Amino acid sequence: MSESWVPIAGRPIRQELDRLWLNQQAAANNLANIHTPGFVGTRVVRSETGGSFGQLLSKELSRTDPHHLPVSNPALSSAFTEQTVNDLSPDTELAEVSKTVVSYQTMAELVSRTGRMARSAIEGR
């Protein structure tokens, strides 16, 4: 996917959306297998080497021109890790699903607003 849809903070936002999507899949898998004997649940979290969302965003914002090479290039495979969850319950998994949905909607709204602002600036309205 091209990073042109969010020129300033494309990579960090896309990575966070990817992480939220993967975490939603993990929570759905946890809910589906919660009563399976011996099942160990997982969560998808940002790895220590990938850096926090704020760190990635600040690195992207420090670029003076979007055509310059990015300061960081974290790969998707190294950006996230799976964390085991031993105390699975339907309530905690449903709370995780709800939290992920709200976070994803917030990030999607950020992308949408950035696009509208860019279009407004280009069209001069």
QUITA-V632286 format. One record per backbone hydrogen bond with DSSP energy under -1.0 kcal/mol. NH is the residue of the N-H (numbers start at 1). CO is the residue of the C=O. If there is no record, write none. Layout:
nh={NH | NH}
co={CO | CO}
This chain:
nh={6 | 13 | 14 | 15 | 16 | 17 | 18 | 19 | 20 | 21 | 22 | 23 | 24 | 25 | 26 | 27 | 28 | 29 | 30 | 31 | 32 | 33 | 36 | 39 | 41 | 43 | 45 | 47 | 56 | 57 | 58 | 59 | 60 | 61 | 62 | 63 | 68 | 79 | 81 | 83 | 85 | 93 | 94 | 95 | 96 | 97 | 98 | 99 | 100 | 101 | 102 | 103 | 104 | 105 | 106 | 107 | 108 | 109 | 110 | 111 | 112 | 113 | 114 | 115 | 116 | 117 | 118 | 119 | 120 | 121 | 122 | 123 | 124 | 125}
co={3 | 9 | 10 | 11 | 12 | 13 | 14 | 15 | 16 | 17 | 18 | 19 | 20 | 21 | 22 | 23 | 24 | 25 | 26 | 27 | 28 | 29 | 33 | 36 | 85 | 83 | 81 | 79 | 52 | 53 | 54 | 55 | 56 | 57 | 58 | 60 | 65 | 75 | 45 | 43 | 41 | 89 | 90 | 91 | 92 | 93 | 94 | 95 | 96 | 97 | 98 | 99 | 100 | 101 | 102 | 103 | 104 | 105 | 106 | 107 | 108 | 109 | 110 | 111 | 112 | 113 | 114 | 115 | 116 | 117 | 118 | 119 | 120 | 120}
